[in-house]
Amino acid sequence: MDPDSGGKPPNGGASAVERGEARSSRRRKAKRNGKSRDASALIPEGTGEAAGPAVRTQEGAAVAATRKRKRRRAKSRNPEQQAAGPLADRGAHSSDSSTTPPVPADRPAGASQGRHRRKKNRGSRGLQGRPLAQIKSAAAVTSKSASAPSSAAKEHRGRSAHGNSGADAGFDRHEHLRDDLYAALDLGTNNCRLLIAQPTRPGHFRVVDAFSRIVRLGEGLGASGRLSADAMDRAVEALKICAAKLATRPIRRMRLIATEACRAAENGEEFLARVTAETGLDLEIIDRETEARLAVSGCSSLVGREARSVVLFDIGGGSSEIAVIRIGDNRSNRLANHITHWTSLPVGVVTLSERHGGRDVTPDVFAAMVGEVEGMLERFHCPPVPALQGNEDFHLIGTSGTVTTLAGVHLGLPRYDRRKVDGLWLSDDEVSAMQARLLSWDFSDRAANPCIGPDRADLVLAGCAILEAIRRRWPSERMRVADRGLREGLLTDMMADDGVWRRTRARRFGSGQREEAGANR
């Protein structure tokens, strides 16, 4: 029966299945050899069904011959494929007897070889069924190896990773400062803090690593006059962490200080000798004047150009430093040069709370704490600040955990965020409202606040009492919050002494401009 006649096939359509399968196979083969898509054109007229096997055998042989010619032309164009050896060319020589399975006797040889060849090479061929040329693979490997960074490039990338990930996005402009790491450690009465930083643009630096832990080194110091064994153990454990951080960095210069707790304790020097023996860190005990100057240096960037008078205070764990700053028309690059009067009160949040109690603070207890600090301030002989009439050129700056805690509670932060607290302005009414709010809370309420926590819940009201005494001595319409202090002052002074920012300025100008700038000073 003519397959193109459109008539109904005999035997319930059994011959239609055979013709359909044969047609599908013939159409694919004819398409690959550039012939007509019409399967009926492959069957000569008058041959009928008996001619099918013979035609398929001839067609398979023609396809195999065509593919062999294409492979020979490809190999002649790509001599590198021949040099690659038999493994690279195994996909092309799929008619090898060692890799070709035997052909059944009842199946045409050409069609079987073509079908097996398609299945065998399907995974290693492209969309058009051609094997990948060896030269393309070699080019891909060469490109990959060329794009891989060398060991020197990896080392350079590791050093510059910190420079691109910090707050100062322009750090890469100061490549000559890339390895200038500075470290500052402050062991206070309540906290142990470490900062590692790199200088960036003039007057600024970028923090590379930081550490802070409440150790309460001055716990019980007011009653016994000595550092307790538990307090020293806590401090040594924190200092071991700091020593490990310093050991992994190429620190150019560092300064490690201890403040009031080691100053006042009878066994302060003995404790520092133990620190050196167990951690390798050599801490120095600074005096109160140095502590006041460092606090001013750390907060210098928060004093605006419009300010003419500033009272800066640092409420610590065992002492509180206060500096009166008067800025004239010729402002120095170091704000500490404008300090006219300073004092260090022998009272802090730890010592005051131990004397009066920090857990259950009533209004009467709070008033007693304020009165004690006011008596200390009366012995501080300081001429009145000229601009105390509510003018904009005078304000307070507070740098302590007490002031930052008040700011966090005022903002209603779900967790403390330095970026939102540092530099915040608080009015006099807002400070009074926050102090009254904290005084109305009991210990559990203060401990539950995320900006206070259980470690500071018994200390925060003692700090508020010191703050209230300072506000009564120097009334001001506004106060600026500083989440910075001695560590920042240490870093600023070390970088300024080394002239790293002068080198930055000199690098920015040309040689002629540098000479002109020096002549106009």
matplotlib code that plots the C-alpha trace (Angstrom):
import matplotlib.pyplot as plt

x = [0.0, 1.3, 2.2, 1.1, -2.2, -4.1, -6.0, -6.7, -3.8, -4.7, -4.7, -6.0, -3.1, -0.2, 1.8, 1.2, 3.3, 6.2, 6.0, 5.8, 8.9, 10.8, 9.6, 10.8, 14.3, 14.5, 13.5, 16.2, 18.9, 17.8, 17.9, 21.4, 22.6, 21.0, 18.3, 14.6, 12.5, 9.9, 10.4, 8.5, 11.2, 13.7, 11.7, 11.8, 8.4, 7.2, 9.5, 6.8, 7.5, 10.0, 12.5, 12.6, 15.5, 17.7, 17.1, 17.9, 21.1, 22.3, 21.3, 23.2, 26.4, 26.1, 25.7, 28.8, 30.9, 29.8, 30.8, 34.2, 34.9, 34.0, 36.2, 39.2, 38.7, 38.4, 41.6, 43.5, 42.4, 43.4, 46.8, 46.9, 44.2, 46.4, 49.2, 46.9, 46.9, 44.3, 42.4, 41.5, 40.3, 38.5, 35.1, 35.6, 36.7, 33.6, 33.6, 36.6, 35.9, 37.2, 34.5, 31.6, 29.3, 28.5, 25.6, 22.7, 22.2, 18.6, 19.4, 21.0, 24.6, 24.6, 21.6, 22.8, 26.2, 24.7, 22.3, 25.1, 27.3, 24.7, 24.1, 27.8, 28.9, 25.8, 27.3, 30.5, 29.1, 27.6, 24.2, 25.0, 26.5, 30.1, 32.9, 34.7, 38.0, 41.1, 42.4, 39.3, 39.9, 43.5, 42.4, 39.9, 42.5, 44.9, 42.3, 41.5, 45.1, 45.7, 42.8, 43.9, 45.6, 49.2, 50.4, 51.6, 48.2, 46.4, 48.7, 47.9, 44.2, 44.3, 45.9, 43.5, 40.3, 40.0, 40.6, 37.5, 35.1, 35.2, 33.4, 36.0, 35.4, 38.3, 41.0, 42.6, 43.7, 46.2, 48.1, 51.3, 49.3, 48.0, 50.3, 50.2, 48.3, 48.0, 46.6, 45.2, 44.2, 42.4, 42.1, 39.7, 37.9, 35.0, 35.9, 38.8, 38.8, 41.0, 41.0, 43.2, 42.9, 44.5, 44.8, 42.8, 42.1, 43.6, 42.2, 40.4, 41.1, 39.3, 38.8, 40.2, 39.4, 37.9, 37.2, 35.4, 34.5, 33.2, 35.7, 34.9, 38.6, 37.8, 35.1, 35.6, 38.5, 36.8, 36.5, 39.7, 42.1, 43.3, 42.3, 40.5, 41.7, 38.5, 38.7, 42.3, 41.4, 38.6, 40.9, 43.8, 41.4, 40.2, 43.8, 44.8, 42.2, 43.6, 47.1, 46.0, 44.4, 47.6, 49.8, 48.0, 48.4, 51.5, 51.1, 53.4, 52.9, 50.7, 50.0, 48.5, 47.3, 45.7, 43.7, 42.1, 41.8, 45.5, 46.4, 44.5, 45.1, 48.0, 48.7, 48.3, 51.9, 51.9, 48.9, 50.5, 53.6, 51.3, 49.7, 53.1, 54.1, 50.9, 50.0, 53.2, 51.4, 53.3, 50.7, 51.5, 49.6, 48.8, 48.1, 44.8, 45.9, 47.0, 43.6, 41.7, 43.8, 43.3, 39.5, 39.5, 41.7, 39.3, 36.3, 37.9, 36.0, 32.6, 33.4, 31.9, 33.6, 31.0, 31.8, 33.8, 33.5, 33.0, 33.0, 33.9, 33.5, 34.3, 32.4, 34.5, 34.3, 36.6, 37.1, 35.5, 37.6, 36.3, 38.0, 37.1, 38.0, 38.0, 38.6, 39.7, 40.0, 43.2, 42.0, 44.8, 44.6, 44.8, 41.8, 43.7, 45.8, 42.8, 42.2, 42.3, 41.2, 40.7, 40.0, 39.7, 37.1, 38.0, 34.5, 33.0, 30.0, 31.5, 32.8, 29.6, 27.2, 29.2, 29.0, 25.3, 23.9, 23.1, 20.3, 17.5, 18.0, 15.3, 15.0, 16.6, 19.5, 19.9, 19.9, 22.6, 24.8, 24.3, 25.2, 28.5, 29.6, 28.6, 30.8, 33.8, 33.1, 33.0, 36.7, 37.4, 38.5, 37.6, 36.7, 33.2, 32.9, 32.1, 29.4, 27.0, 23.9, 22.4, 24.3, 25.0, 28.7, 28.8, 27.7, 28.5, 30.1, 29.7, 31.8, 30.9, 28.6, 26.2, 25.7, 25.4, 22.9, 20.7, 20.9, 19.9, 17.0, 15.9, 15.9, 14.1, 16.6, 15.8, 19.5, 22.4, 23.7, 26.8, 26.1, 22.9, 24.3, 27.7, 27.3, 23.7, 22.4, 20.2, 18.5, 18.5, 14.9, 15.5, 18.3, 16.2, 13.3, 15.6, 17.1, 13.6, 12.5, 15.4, 14.9, 11.3, 12.4, 13.4, 16.5, 14.7, 13.2, 16.7, 18.2, 15.5, 16.3, 18.4, 20.6, 21.4, 21.4, 22.1, 25.8, 25.1, 21.7, 23.3, 25.7, 23.6, 21.9, 25.2, 26.4, 23.2, 24.0, 27.5, 26.0, 23.4, 26.0, 28.0, 24.9, 24.1, 27.7, 27.7, 24.1, 23.7, 20.8, 22.3, 24.7, 26.4, 26.9, 30.2, 30.7, 34.4, 37.1, 40.6, 41.3, 40.4, 42.6, 45.5, 45.2, 44.8, 47.9, 50.1, 49.1, 49.6, 53.0, 54.1, 52.9, 50.9, 48.3, 51.1, 52.3, 48.8, 48.6, 52.1, 51.1, 48.0, 49.9, 52.6, 56.1, 55.6, 52.3, 53.9, 56.6, 54.1, 51.9, 54.9, 55.9, 52.4, 52.2]
y = [0.0, 3.5, 5.3, 8.6, 7.4, 8.4, 5.0, 3.0, 0.6, -3.1, -5.4, -2.7, -0.3, -2.5, -1.5, 2.2, 1.8, 0.4, 3.1, 5.8, 4.7, 4.3, 7.7, 9.4, 7.8, 8.6, 12.2, 12.8, 11.2, 13.1, 16.4, 15.9, 15.1, 18.2, 16.3, 16.8, 16.5, 14.4, 10.8, 9.6, 11.0, 8.5, 5.5, 5.0, 4.7, 1.1, -0.5, -0.8, -2.1, -4.7, -2.0, -0.5, -2.5, -2.0, 1.7, 2.1, 0.1, 2.3, 5.4, 4.4, 3.7, 7.1, 8.8, 7.0, 7.9, 11.6, 11.7, 10.2, 12.8, 15.6, 14.1, 13.9, 17.6, 18.6, 16.8, 18.3, 21.8, 21.1, 19.5, 20.0, 17.4, 14.7, 15.6, 15.2, 11.5, 8.8, 9.9, 13.3, 11.8, 8.8, 10.5, 10.9, 7.3, 5.7, 3.1, 1.4, -2.3, -2.2, 0.2, -0.7, -3.4, -6.3, -5.6, -8.1, -10.2, -9.1, -5.4, -3.3, -2.6, 1.1, 2.1, 0.3, 2.0, 5.4, 4.9, 3.7, 6.5, 9.1, 7.6, 7.2, 10.7, 12.6, 13.7, 15.0, 16.9, 20.3, 21.2, 20.2, 16.8, 17.7, 16.8, 19.6, 20.5, 20.1, 23.6, 25.1, 23.2, 24.3, 27.9, 27.7, 26.4, 29.1, 31.8, 30.4, 30.2, 33.8, 35.1, 33.4, 35.8, 35.2, 34.8, 38.4, 39.6, 37.5, 39.0, 42.5, 41.8, 40.5, 43.6, 45.9, 44.0, 46.0, 49.2, 48.8, 47.5, 50.2, 53.5, 55.4, 54.4, 56.5, 54.6, 53.3, 56.8, 56.6, 53.5, 54.7, 54.3, 50.9, 49.1, 51.9, 50.1, 51.7, 50.2, 51.7, 49.8, 51.3, 49.2, 51.2, 50.6, 49.0, 48.1, 46.8, 48.2, 47.9, 49.6, 48.9, 51.5, 52.8, 56.6, 57.8, 61.4, 64.1, 63.9, 60.6, 56.9, 53.7, 51.0, 47.6, 45.7, 46.4, 44.7, 45.7, 43.8, 44.7, 43.4, 45.5, 45.7, 48.2, 46.1, 46.4, 48.8, 51.6, 49.4, 47.5, 49.7, 46.7, 44.9, 41.6, 38.3, 37.7, 41.2, 40.6, 37.3, 38.8, 41.5, 39.1, 36.9, 40.0, 41.2, 37.7, 38.3, 41.7, 40.2, 37.6, 40.3, 42.4, 39.4, 38.8, 42.4, 44.2, 47.0, 50.0, 51.7, 51.0, 52.5, 50.5, 52.4, 51.8, 54.4, 55.0, 51.4, 50.7, 54.2, 54.0, 50.3, 49.3, 46.3, 48.1, 47.7, 44.1, 43.4, 45.0, 42.8, 39.8, 41.1, 41.4, 37.9, 36.2, 38.2, 39.9, 43.3, 46.2, 48.6, 52.1, 53.9, 57.4, 60.4, 62.2, 65.2, 62.9, 61.1, 64.4, 65.5, 62.2, 62.4, 65.8, 64.6, 61.7, 64.0, 66.9, 66.1, 66.6, 70.3, 72.4, 75.5, 77.7, 76.7, 79.1, 77.4, 73.7, 71.7, 68.1, 65.4, 61.7, 59.7, 56.6, 53.7, 55.1, 58.7, 61.5, 63.9, 67.4, 69.9, 73.5, 74.4, 77.9, 78.4, 81.7, 82.9, 80.8, 77.3, 74.6, 71.3, 69.7, 70.6, 69.7, 72.8, 74.9, 73.4, 76.2, 74.3, 70.6, 68.4, 64.7, 63.8, 60.7, 59.2, 57.1, 54.9, 51.9, 53.7, 55.9, 52.9, 50.9, 53.7, 54.4, 51.3, 50.9, 48.3, 50.1, 53.8, 56.0, 59.7, 60.4, 58.1, 59.8, 63.2, 62.1, 61.0, 64.3, 66.2, 64.3, 65.1, 68.7, 69.0, 67.8, 70.2, 73.1, 72.5, 72.9, 76.5, 77.5, 81.0, 81.2, 80.4, 83.6, 82.2, 80.9, 82.9, 80.2, 81.2, 78.7, 79.0, 77.0, 73.4, 70.3, 67.1, 63.9, 60.8, 57.9, 54.9, 56.9, 59.5, 57.0, 54.9, 58.0, 58.6, 55.0, 55.1, 58.5, 57.1, 53.9, 51.7, 47.9, 47.4, 49.8, 51.3, 53.4, 55.0, 56.5, 57.6, 59.1, 62.8, 63.0, 66.3, 66.3, 69.3, 70.1, 69.1, 65.8, 64.9, 65.7, 63.6, 60.6, 60.8, 61.0, 58.0, 55.9, 56.9, 55.6, 52.2, 49.4, 47.2, 44.6, 47.3, 48.8, 45.4, 44.6, 47.6, 46.6, 49.8, 49.2, 45.4, 43.6, 44.6, 48.3, 48.2, 48.9, 51.6, 53.8, 55.9, 56.6, 58.0, 60.1, 61.6, 62.6, 64.1, 66.0, 67.6, 68.7, 70.2, 72.2, 73.6, 74.4, 74.9, 74.5, 74.4, 71.4, 68.5, 66.4, 62.7, 61.1, 57.3, 57.7, 58.5, 57.6, 55.0, 57.5, 60.1, 57.7, 56.9, 60.5, 61.6, 58.8, 59.4, 63.2, 62.6, 60.4, 62.9, 60.4, 63.1, 65.5, 62.8, 62.5, 66.2, 66.3, 63.4, 65.3, 68.4, 68.5, 69.5, 73.1, 73.4, 72.0, 74.7, 77.4, 76.2, 76.2, 79.7, 81.0, 79.7]
z = [0.0, -0.9, 2.3, 0.8, -0.5, 2.7, 2.7, 5.8, 6.6, 6.8, 9.9, 12.3, 11.6, 12.6, 9.5, 10.4, 13.5, 11.5, 8.9, 11.5, 13.2, 10.0, 8.8, 12.0, 11.7, 7.9, 8.5, 11.1, 8.9, 5.8, 7.7, 8.9, 5.4, 3.9, 2.1, 1.8, 5.0, 3.0, 4.0, 0.9, -1.3, 0.1, -1.2, -5.0, -6.6, -7.2, -4.6, -2.0, 1.6, 0.4, -0.5, 3.0, 4.5, 1.5, 1.4, 5.1, 4.6, 1.8, 3.7, 6.8, 4.8, 3.1, 6.5, 7.9, 4.9, 5.1, 8.8, 8.1, 5.5, 7.9, 10.6, 8.2, 7.2, 10.8, 11.7, 8.8, 9.9, 13.6, 13.7, 17.5, 17.8, 16.2, 18.6, 21.6, 21.4, 21.1, 24.3, 22.8, 19.5, 21.0, 20.6, 16.9, 16.2, 17.5, 14.7, 16.3, 16.8, 20.3, 21.4, 19.2, 20.3, 17.9, 15.6, 15.7, 12.6, 12.1, 12.2, 9.3, 10.1, 9.0, 11.1, 14.2, 14.0, 13.5, 16.5, 18.7, 17.7, 18.7, 22.1, 22.8, 22.0, 23.1, 26.4, 24.9, 21.9, 21.4, 20.2, 16.7, 17.6, 16.8, 19.3, 21.0, 19.3, 21.5, 20.8, 22.4, 25.6, 25.7, 25.2, 28.0, 30.4, 29.4, 30.0, 33.4, 34.5, 33.3, 35.3, 38.5, 40.9, 41.8, 45.3, 45.4, 44.2, 46.9, 49.6, 48.3, 48.2, 51.8, 53.0, 51.1, 52.2, 55.4, 53.6, 51.4, 54.0, 56.7, 57.2, 55.3, 51.7, 50.4, 52.3, 49.1, 48.3, 51.1, 50.1, 51.9, 55.1, 54.4, 56.9, 59.6, 62.3, 65.7, 68.9, 72.1, 75.2, 78.2, 81.4, 83.6, 86.9, 85.1, 81.5, 79.5, 76.0, 72.9, 69.5, 66.5, 63.7, 60.5, 59.7, 56.8, 55.9, 58.1, 61.6, 61.1, 61.3, 60.5, 63.2, 62.1, 65.3, 68.7, 72.0, 75.1, 78.2, 81.7, 84.2, 87.3, 88.3, 91.0, 92.7, 96.5, 96.0, 98.0, 101.1, 101.1, 99.1, 97.2, 94.0, 94.8, 93.4, 91.4, 89.9, 88.8, 87.3, 85.2, 84.0, 83.1, 81.1, 79.1, 78.6, 77.2, 74.4, 73.7, 73.5, 71.0, 68.8, 68.9, 68.1, 64.8, 63.5, 62.3, 64.8, 64.1, 67.4, 70.5, 73.9, 76.7, 79.8, 83.2, 85.1, 88.5, 89.8, 89.4, 90.5, 93.8, 94.7, 97.0, 94.8, 91.5, 90.5, 91.6, 89.4, 86.3, 86.8, 86.8, 83.6, 81.9, 83.0, 81.8, 78.7, 77.6, 77.7, 79.4, 80.8, 82.1, 84.9, 83.7, 85.9, 86.1, 84.0, 81.2, 81.4, 81.1, 78.1, 76.4, 76.9, 75.2, 72.3, 71.7, 71.4, 69.5, 66.3, 68.1, 69.0, 66.2, 64.7, 66.3, 69.8, 71.9, 75.3, 76.2, 79.4, 78.7, 81.3, 81.4, 84.1, 84.7, 87.1, 89.8, 88.8, 86.8, 84.7, 83.8, 81.5, 80.8, 77.2, 75.8, 72.1, 70.7, 67.1, 66.6, 67.0, 67.3, 65.6, 69.1, 71.1, 74.3, 73.8, 74.7, 78.2, 80.7, 83.8, 84.7, 87.6, 88.4, 91.0, 93.0, 92.4, 89.7, 89.0, 90.8, 93.9, 94.3, 93.9, 96.4, 99.0, 98.5, 97.0, 93.3, 93.2, 95.2, 94.6, 96.2, 95.5, 98.8, 98.0, 94.6, 96.3, 98.7, 95.8, 94.0, 97.1, 97.6, 94.1, 94.4, 97.5, 95.5, 92.7, 95.2, 95.8, 92.1, 91.7, 88.2, 86.9, 85.5, 81.8, 79.9, 77.7, 80.3, 79.2, 77.0, 73.9, 71.1, 71.5, 74.8, 75.5, 77.4, 76.0, 77.9, 77.2, 79.4, 79.6, 81.6, 78.9, 76.1, 78.1, 78.5, 74.8, 74.0, 76.3, 74.9, 71.4, 72.4, 70.7, 70.7, 71.1, 71.5, 68.3, 68.4, 65.0, 66.3, 69.7, 69.0, 68.3, 69.4, 70.8, 73.9, 75.3, 79.0, 79.3, 77.6, 80.0, 83.0, 81.6, 81.1, 84.6, 86.1, 84.0, 85.1, 88.7, 88.5, 87.4, 89.8, 89.3, 87.2, 84.9, 84.4, 83.8, 81.2, 79.1, 76.1, 76.4, 80.0, 80.7, 84.0, 84.0, 84.3, 86.0, 89.4, 88.1, 85.8, 88.6, 90.3, 86.9, 86.6, 90.0, 88.9, 85.7, 87.6, 89.8, 86.7, 85.1, 88.2, 88.2, 84.5, 83.3, 79.5, 77.1, 75.3, 75.7, 73.1, 73.5, 72.7, 72.4, 72.4, 75.0, 76.0, 73.3, 70.6, 72.3, 72.4, 68.7, 67.7, 69.6, 68.3, 64.7, 65.1, 66.7, 63.8, 61.3, 59.3, 58.3, 57.3, 54.9, 53.5, 52.9, 51.3, 49.0, 47.9, 46.8, 44.1, 44.9, 43.7, 45.6, 48.7, 48.6, 48.1, 50.9, 53.3, 52.3, 53.0, 56.6]

ax = plt.figure().add_subplot(projection="3d")
ax.plot(x, y, z, "-o")
ax.set_aspect("equal")
plt.show()
